Amino acid sequence: MIGVPTSVIGAARWQSYASNQQRQRLNTTTETVASTLSAHLQRDQDLVQVSGRPSPPG
């Protein structure tokens, strides 16, 4: 009788672990995309300033 409750507890812990790992990967991916986008936007702004063209509003 100990096997079934132990299996249920193990399954619940595994699901929690897997869910946390998925959330962590999503957060890491989101931060990477935001950082990359920010760097590209800054590079574009720098290019506009160097070229002497007025930068677009915003």
Secondary structure as GFF3:
##gff-version 3
##sequence-region A 1 58
A	DSSP	alpha_helix	3	51	.	.	.	ID=ss1
###
